[in-house]
Amino acid sequence: MTVQQTIPARPPVRRRPAVALRSLTGHAVRAFARNPIAAFFTLAFPLTFLVIVATIIGDQDAGGVPIAQFLVSPFAVFGVAQASFVLVAVDTAVLRDNGVLLRLRAAPVPAWTVLASRIGASVVASGAAVALLTAVGVLAYDVQIIWRKVPALLVTLLLGIACCAALGLALACLTRTVLAAQTLAQGLLITLAFISDVFIVGAELPRWLDVTGSVLPLKHFAQAMAATFHPGPGYGFEPAHLAVLLIWTVAGVLVARARFSWQPRPASSPPAGPASQAATPRPARLSAPSARGERTPLTLLRGQIGYALLGLRRDALSVFFAVVFPALLLALFPTVFGNGRVHGMSMAQYLYAGMIAYTAAVVAYVDMPEAVVGARAAGVLKRLRGTPLPFRSYFIGRVCAALLVSLLATAVLTIVGAGFLDVDLAAVRMPALLIAIAAGSLCFAALGLAVAALLPSARSIVAVTLGTLLPLCFVSEIFVVGDQPLPGWLTSVAGVFPLRHLLGAVLTATDPASTGAGFTAGNLAVLAAWTAAGALVAWRRRTALS
């Protein structure tokens, strides 16, 4: 007779908090390193701005101190805010909505280590951003490290990270979806950077903008960090600014503590009460069958344009940067700097043309390829091969949708510019403006599809497209830095690429001093050449797009 013994299951071993925190922090740091978009906005974006602005400004100094000495800290603050505010908010929302937080809550680790690990990863990423910018400033632009102010730098940096991380957690707790958290986090940071001594340092803002920036913590963080790089006397501590950061840190912690949830949140709260619990589900409603008969190519194309616009309308972050953000810049810059002269034009007139060129490029070169690559990664394009829809109709619909969004953004810019900033437009040159926008959209759409065909991974598409477009915006003088002209070699480099020629075509069509119909054959010819090159690459690599 065999006697079977039952071996009791061993309870899960609860790991020590320090070990669990180190393990979870390492996982979060590896996730950051494998996220090209996060690494781009935290490290590459501030570094690119530092290099471009320092190159444009050249060897200028302020009282014998290189201007670059005052550029490192604001760009470092932006990188820190990206790592500790945006990433914490978005990552927390992603982990919550995917159910990862709930599973980690049930794991044999202390609950507090889960969130502490995300903050620890933001400390590592923020430290990397500050160290990278400081090293480049010291090695390339004669930036001096004020050693007696290093303790103040570390204290300010840690308190700034804590403040941004607390507010990032609070934002994640107040939003229901990842898209809402991402849109609000990026939108708030980019907008506040212009009024908080980050992108624009030392400008005399209008009273209401100055008060808004002074109430919120980013300006205090930027000014406290700037004091630690300033070569003046003292030890760099700014008690007033640090006190404001501490107050916002406590406020963020209180909000996060009150609203934090481990469980995914529904998009909308169901009605409460016993009646709703006992209600039977409604039967599914099917759309009416379409009329029989073969659809024409025009009908198929119209359907694909509507499909692309529907997807864009549901992407609030893309709509913000394509439509709202350019209008904000057009309204903000003349308000801050006055309506001075830029290349013989008023600032509002010049910026109006620049924002039109920027919008056409960002919609066609950044947003449209991102949607195509996302569809490819989800298998949508491969399934389209087995449908009656001609494959080219999908891409033509995407390009047409990008053009329509560019025209919509142009209409918004025209309302802001002509209605409030005295931008002068001539009706006789409107056809030239529309053709320039169409040529630019087609050019950057072809280049965007070429990049999408060359990249095997969907995760890196935005980092590549946005990482190449933003530097070109500066060297092509979409965004003008200071009163100094660009170095000759930088102007020559910009002349090779299409963005400078798109700006030139739009400027000719909108310049009040222009004569004739406003067409510039040279600029349009360069755009056509880049369009052909991009289309050729996309066609040769068309199998990679499906």
C-alpha positions in Angstrom: 0.0 0.0 0.0 1.4 3.3 -1.1 1.0 6.3 1.2 1.0 9.6 -0.7 2.1 12.7 1.2 0.9 16.1 0.4 3.6 18.7 0.4 2.2 22.1 1.4 2.9 24.9 -1.1 5.6 27.3 0.0 4.3 30.8 0.5 5.8 33.4 -1.8 9.1 34.8 -0.6 8.7 38.5 0.1 11.8 40.3 -1.2 13.5 42.9 0.9 12.5 46.4 0.0 16.0 47.5 -1.0 16.4 44.5 -3.4 12.9 45.0 -4.9 13.5 48.7 -5.4 16.8 48.1 -7.1 15.3 45.5 -9.4 12.3 47.5 -10.3 14.3 50.6 -10.9 16.7 48.8 -13.2 13.7 47.5 -15.1 12.4 51.0 -15.5 15.7 52.4 -16.6 16.0 49.6 -19.2 12.5 50.5 -20.4 13.5 54.1 -20.8 16.7 53.2 -22.7 14.6 51.1 -25.1 12.1 53.8 -25.7 13.5 56.0 -28.6 10.9 58.7 -28.2 11.6 59.1 -24.4 15.3 59.1 -25.0 15.0 61.7 -27.8 12.9 64.2 -25.8 15.0 63.8 -22.7 18.5 63.7 -24.1 18.7 64.4 -27.8 16.2 67.2 -28.0 17.8 69.5 -25.3 21.3 68.7 -26.6 20.3 69.5 -30.2 18.8 72.8 -29.1 22.0 73.6 -27.1 24.2 72.9 -30.1 22.1 74.8 -32.6 21.5 77.9 -30.5 25.2 78.0 -29.4 26.3 77.6 -33.0 24.0 80.4 -34.2 25.0 82.8 -31.4 28.7 82.0 -32.0 31.3 83.6 -29.7 29.1 86.2 -28.2 29.6 86.9 -24.5 27.9 88.7 -21.6 30.4 90.6 -19.5 33.3 88.3 -20.5 31.2 85.1 -19.9 30.2 83.0 -22.9 26.5 83.0 -23.7 26.6 79.2 -23.6 27.2 79.4 -19.9 23.5 80.6 -19.6 22.2 78.1 -22.1 23.0 74.8 -20.3 20.7 75.2 -17.3 17.4 76.0 -19.2 17.8 73.1 -21.6 18.8 70.8 -18.7 15.6 71.9 -16.9 13.6 70.9 -20.0 15.3 67.5 -20.1 14.7 66.9 -16.4 11.0 67.9 -16.7 10.6 65.5 -19.6 12.1 62.7 -17.6 10.4 63.3 -14.3 7.1 64.9 -15.3 6.1 63.7 -18.7 7.6 60.2 -18.5 6.3 59.6 -15.0 2.8 60.7 -15.9 2.7 58.7 -19.2 4.4 55.6 -17.8 2.1 55.5 -14.8 -1.0 55.8 -17.0 0.3 53.1 -19.3 1.1 50.7 -16.5 -2.3 51.3 -14.9 -4.3 50.9 -18.1 -2.4 47.7 -19.1 -3.0 46.2 -15.7 0.7 46.0 -14.8 0.2 48.2 -11.7 -2.5 45.8 -10.5 -0.3 42.8 -11.0 2.7 44.5 -9.3 0.4 45.3 -6.4 -0.2 41.6 -5.9 3.5 40.8 -6.2 5.5 40.0 -3.1 7.1 43.4 -3.0 6.2 46.5 -0.9 3.6 48.6 -2.7 5.7 51.8 -2.3 8.6 50.3 -4.2 6.5 50.2 -7.4 6.1 53.9 -7.6 9.5 54.7 -6.1 11.2 52.7 -8.8 9.6 54.9 -11.5 10.8 58.0 -9.7 14.2 56.4 -9.3 14.4 55.8 -13.1 13.4 59.5 -13.6 16.3 60.5 -11.3 18.7 58.4 -13.5 17.4 59.9 -16.7 17.4 63.4 -15.4 20.9 63.1 -14.1 22.0 61.7 -17.5 20.4 64.8 -19.2 22.2 67.3 -16.9 25.5 65.5 -17.1 25.3 65.2 -21.0 24.5 68.9 -21.5 27.1 70.0 -19.0 29.8 67.9 -20.5 29.0 69.2 -24.0 29.0 72.7 -22.7 32.3 72.4 -21.0 34.1 70.5 -23.8 32.7 72.5 -26.8 31.6 75.9 -25.5 33.9 76.8 -22.6 31.1 76.5 -20.0 32.6 76.7 -16.5 31.4 74.5 -13.6 31.1 76.7 -10.5 32.3 74.1 -8.0 31.2 76.0 -4.9 27.7 75.9 -6.3 27.6 72.2 -7.0 25.9 71.4 -3.6 23.2 73.9 -4.6 22.9 72.3 -8.0 22.4 68.9 -6.5 19.8 70.1 -4.0 17.9 72.1 -6.7 18.0 69.2 -9.1 16.7 66.6 -6.6 13.9 69.0 -5.4 13.0 69.8 -9.0 12.8 66.1 -9.9 10.7 65.4 -6.8 8.4 68.3 -7.7 8.0 67.2 -11.3 7.5 63.6 -10.4 4.9 64.4 -7.8 3.0 66.5 -10.3 3.4 63.8 -13.0 1.8 61.2 -10.6 -1.0 63.7 -9.8 -1.6 64.2 -13.5 -1.7 60.5 -14.2 -4.2 60.1 -11.3 -6.5 62.8 -12.6 -6.7 61.5 -16.2 -8.6 58.4 -17.3 -6.6 57.4 -20.4 -3.0 57.3 -21.6 -3.8 59.6 -24.5 -5.2 62.3 -22.1 -2.1 62.0 -19.8 0.3 62.2 -22.7 -1.4 65.2 -24.4 -1.8 67.2 -21.2 1.8 66.4 -20.0 3.5 67.3 -23.3 1.1 70.2 -24.0 1.6 71.8 -20.6 5.4 71.4 -20.6 5.9 72.8 -24.1 3.6 75.7 -23.5 5.0 76.6 -20.1 8.5 76.3 -21.4 8.0 79.5 -23.4 6.9 81.6 -20.4 9.1 80.0 -17.7 12.6 81.1 -18.7 13.3 77.8 -20.5 12.9 78.4 -24.2 12.8 82.2 -23.8 15.2 83.5 -21.1 14.9 87.0 -19.7 12.2 88.3 -22.0 9.7 90.9 -20.7 6.5 89.0 -20.9 3.1 90.6 -20.7 1.8 91.0 -17.1 -0.6 88.1 -17.2 1.9 85.7 -18.8 4.5 86.7 -16.2 2.2 86.1 -13.3 1.1 82.7 -14.8 4.7 81.6 -15.1 5.5 82.8 -11.6 2.7 80.9 -10.0 3.7 77.6 -11.6 6.8 75.7 -10.6 8.7 75.4 -13.9 9.9 79.0 -13.8 11.2 78.7 -10.3 13.0 75.5 -11.2 14.6 77.1 -14.2 15.7 80.2 -12.2 17.0 78.2 -9.3 19.0 76.0 -11.7 20.3 79.1 -13.6 21.7 80.5 -10.3 23.9 77.4 -9.9 25.5 78.0 -13.3 25.9 81.8 -12.9 29.5 82.7 -12.3 28.6 85.4 -9.8 29.3 85.4 -6.1 27.4 83.2 -3.6 26.8 79.5 -3.3 23.8 79.3 -5.7 21.0 78.5 -3.2 17.7 80.3 -4.0 15.5 79.7 -0.9 12.4 81.4 -2.4 12.4 79.3 -5.5 13.1 76.1 -3.6 10.2 76.9 -1.3 7.8 77.2 -4.2 9.1 73.9 -5.6 8.5 72.3 -2.1 5.0 73.6 -2.0 4.1 72.2 -5.4 5.8 68.9 -4.4 3.5 68.6 -1.4 0.5 69.6 -3.5 1.3 66.9 -6.1 1.8 64.2 -3.4 -1.6 65.1 -1.8 -3.5 64.9 -5.0 -1.8 61.7 -6.1 -2.4 60.1 -2.7 -6.1 61.1 -2.8 -6.8 60.0 -6.4 -4.3 57.1 -7.0 -5.7 53.8 -8.2 -4.0 50.5 -9.0 -6.8 49.4 -11.2 -7.4 50.5 -14.9 -10.1 53.2 -15.2 -13.0 52.9 -17.6 -13.3 55.5 -20.2 -16.6 56.6 -18.8 -18.2 55.8 -15.4 -21.2 53.6 -15.7 -24.4 54.8 -14.1 -24.8 53.7 -10.5 -27.7 52.1 -8.8 -29.5 48.7 -8.8 -31.5 49.5 -11.9 -28.3 49.8 -14.0 -26.9 46.6 -12.6 -30.0 44.6 -13.5 -30.4 46.2 -16.9 -29.9 43.9 -19.8 -27.3 44.8 -22.5 -28.6 46.4 -25.5 -28.4 44.5 -28.8 -25.6 45.5 -31.1 -26.6 48.0 -33.8 -25.2 47.3 -37.2 -24.8 49.9 -39.8 -27.0 49.9 -42.9 -25.7 47.8 -45.8 -24.1 49.8 -48.5 -25.6 50.0 -51.9 -24.6 47.2 -54.2 -22.4 47.8 -57.2 -18.7 48.4 -57.8 -17.3 51.4 -55.9 -15.4 53.9 -58.0 -11.8 54.8 -57.3 -13.0 58.3 -56.2 -15.4 56.7 -53.6 -12.6 54.5 -52.3 -10.2 57.4 -52.0 -12.8 59.5 -50.2 -13.3 56.7 -47.7 -9.6 56.4 -47.0 -9.3 60.2 -46.5 -12.2 60.0 -44.0 -10.5 57.1 -42.3 -7.2 58.9 -42.0 -8.9 62.1 -40.7 -10.9 60.1 -38.1 -7.7 58.5 -36.8 -6.0 62.0 -36.6 -9.1 63.5 -34.8 -8.7 60.8 -32.1 -5.0 61.6 -31.6 -5.2 64.8 -29.5 -1.5 65.1 -29.2 -0.9 65.2 -33.0 -3.8 67.7 -33.4 -2.2 69.9 -30.7 1.2 70.1 -32.3 -0.1 70.4 -35.8 -2.9 72.9 -35.3 -2.9 74.5 -31.8 0.8 74.8 -31.1 1.7 76.8 -34.3 -1.2 79.2 -33.6 0.1 79.6 -30.0 3.6 80.5 -31.2 2.2 82.9 -33.7 0.2 84.7 -31.0 3.0 84.5 -28.3 6.2 85.6 -30.1 5.0 89.1 -31.3 3.4 89.6 -27.8 6.7 88.8 -26.1 9.3 90.4 -28.4 7.2 93.1 -30.0 6.5 93.2 -33.7 10.1 93.9 -34.7 11.6 93.3 -38.1 12.8 89.9 -39.4 14.5 89.8 -42.8 12.7 93.0 -43.7 9.3 91.8 -42.6 7.4 92.3 -39.4 7.8 89.4 -36.9 4.1 88.4 -37.2 4.3 88.4 -41.0 7.5 86.3 -41.1 6.3 83.9 -38.3 3.0 83.4 -40.2 4.8 82.0 -43.2 7.2 80.0 -40.9 4.3 78.4 -39.0 2.6 77.4 -42.3 5.8 75.7 -43.5 6.3 74.0 -40.1 2.7 72.7 -40.0 2.9 71.3 -43.6 6.2 69.5 -42.7 5.1 68.2 -39.2 1.8 66.8 -40.5 3.2 65.1 -43.6 6.6 64.1 -42.3 5.9 63.2 -38.6 2.2 62.5 -38.1 1.4 60.7 -41.3 4.4 58.2 -41.3 3.7 57.5 -37.6 0.1 56.4 -38.5 1.4 54.3 -41.5 4.0 52.6 -39.4 1.5 52.0 -36.6 -0.9 50.4 -39.1 2.0 48.2 -40.5 2.9 47.0 -37.0 -0.7 46.2 -36.3 -1.0 44.1 -39.5 -3.5 46.4 -41.0 -1.5 47.0 -44.2 -0.9 43.3 -44.7 -4.6 42.6 -44.4 -5.4 45.3 -46.9 -3.5 43.3 -49.5 -6.4 40.8 -49.3 -9.1 43.3 -49.9 -10.5 44.8 -53.1 -9.1 48.2 -52.0 -6.1 49.2 -54.3 -3.1 49.5 -52.1 -2.2 52.9 -53.5 -5.6 54.3 -52.4 -4.6 53.9 -48.8 -1.4 55.9 -49.2 -3.0 58.6 -51.4 -5.8 58.9 -48.8 -3.1 59.5 -46.1 -1.3 62.1 -48.2 -4.6 63.9 -49.0 -5.6 63.9 -45.3 -2.2 65.4 -44.4 -2.8 68.1 -47.0 -6.3 68.9 -45.6 -5.0 69.2 -42.1 -2.3 71.5 -43.3 -4.9 73.7 -45.0 -7.0 73.7 -41.8 -4.0 74.8 -39.7 -3.3 77.5 -42.3 -6.9 78.7 -41.9 -6.4 78.9 -38.1 -3.1 80.7 -38.6 -4.8 83.1 -41.0 -7.5 83.9 -38.5 -5.0 84.6 -35.8 -2.6 86.5 -38.0 -4.9 88.6 -40.1 -7.5 89.0 -37.4 -5.3 90.0 -34.4 -1.7 90.6 -35.6 -2.1 92.7 -38.7 -0.7 90.1 -41.1 -1.2 91.5 -44.6 -2.2 89.0 -47.3 -2.9 89.7 -51.0 -5.7 87.8 -52.7 -3.8 87.7 -56.0 -1.1 85.6 -54.4 -3.4 83.1 -52.6 -3.1 80.5 -55.5 0.7 80.6 -55.0 0.3 80.0 -51.3 -2.0 77.1 -51.8 0.4 75.6 -54.4 3.3 76.0 -52.1 1.4 74.2 -49.3 0.4 71.4 -51.6 4.0 71.0 -52.9 5.4 71.0 -49.4 2.9 68.5 -48.1 3.5 66.2 -51.1 7.3 66.5 -50.7 7.4 65.8 -47.0 4.8 63.0 -47.3 7.1 61.3 -49.9 10.1 61.7 -47.6 8.0 60.5 -44.6 7.0 57.3 -46.5 10.6 56.8 -47.5 11.7 57.0 -43.9 8.9 54.6 -42.9 10.0 52.1 -45.6 13.6 52.2 -44.4 12.9 51.8 -40.7 12.1 48.3 -39.6 10.8 49.3 -36.1 7.7 51.4 -35.4 9.2 52.6 -32.1 11.9 54.7 -33.7 9.9 56.5 -36.4 9.0 59.6 -34.4 12.5 60.0 -33.0 13.9 59.9 -36.5 11.4 62.2 -38.2 11.1 64.7 -35.4 14.8 64.5 -34.7 15.6 65.5 -38.2 12.8 68.1 -38.6 13.4 70.2 -35.5 17.1 70.9 -36.3 16.1 71.8 -39.8 13.5 74.3 -38.5 16.3 76.2 -36.8 18.9 76.1 -39.6 16.1 76.9 -42.2 15.1 79.9 -40.0 11.6 78.7 -39.4 12.5 79.6 -35.8 14.7 82.6 -35.7 17.3 82.8 -32.9 18.5 86.3 -32.0 19.4 89.1 -34.4 22.6 87.6 -35.8 22.5 86.0 -39.3 23.3 82.3 -39.6 26.8 81.3 -40.3 27.5 80.9 -44.1 28.1 77.2 -43.9 24.9 76.6 -42.0 23.0 78.6 -44.5 24.5 76.4 -47.3 23.5 73.3 -45.4 20.0 74.5 -45.0 19.8 75.3 -48.8 20.3 71.6 -49.6 17.1 70.5 -47.8 13.5 71.1 -48.8 12.3 73.0 -45.6 14.2 76.1 -46.5 12.7 76.1 -50.0 9.2 75.5 -48.6 9.6 78.5 -46.4 10.9 80.6 -49.3 7.9 79.7 -51.4 5.5 80.6 -48.6 7.3 83.8 -47.8 7.2 85.0 -51.5 3.4 84.2 -51.6 2.7 86.1 -48.3 5.3 89.0 -48.4 3.4 92.3 -48.8 6.4 93.7 -50.7 6.3 91.0 -53.3 5.1 91.7 -56.8 3.4 89.5 -59.3 1.6 86.2 -58.6 4.0 85.1 -55.9 5.4 81.9 -57.5 9.0 81.0 -57.1 10.0 78.4 -59.7 13.4 77.7 -58.0 11.9 76.7 -54.6 9.1 74.7 -56.2 11.7 72.8 -58.4 13.7 71.8 -55.3 10.6 70.6 -53.6 9.7 68.6 -56.7 13.2 67.0 -56.8 13.0 65.9 -53.1 9.4 64.6 -53.8 10.7 62.5 -56.6 13.6 61.2 -54.5 11.4 60.3 -51.6 8.8 58.7 -53.8 11.5 56.6 -55.6 12.8 55.3 -52.3 9.3 54.5 -51.0 8.5 52.7 -54.3 11.7 50.7 -54.3 11.0 49.7 -50.7 7.3 49.3 -51.1 7.3 45.7 -49.8 8.6 47.0 -46.4 5.5 49.2 -46.1 3.2 46.2 -45.9 
